[in-house]
Amino acid sequence: MAATTPYRITPNLGPDLWQTATQFYWDTIADPANAKDPSYQLGTTVVGNDGAEYTFVQAGAAFAADDGLSINQTTWSATADATAPVFEAPVAVASGDYFHARRIMVTTSA
């Protein structure tokens, strides 16, 4: 069972693993055009207390919690993938929001 509010165990600062928003940790010094892009780097991968890897991405559409996702590793945009998902949305996410996508753990049977 996944943690309901997972937290990172890797020593990175940034938004909580269950948070979603249109921007995180931007400032007017690093963002003089006020584009409000996150200063927390897209593609950052951290490990949660539930043992899962989480990658910071931007939602290409709205997702419900546990929806299967694919991640474009050039743009770090998440899209729905019901056939062969590698990631999932840990919480409901609005289109355009930044969030941490959880890598689906694959188990093998002996």
Secondary structure, 3 states (H helix, E strand, C coil): CCCCCCCECCCCCCCCCCCCECCCCCCCCCCCCCCCCCCCCCCCEEEECCCCEEEEEEECCCECCCCEEEEECCCCEEEECCCCCCEECCCCECCCCEEEEEECCCCCCC
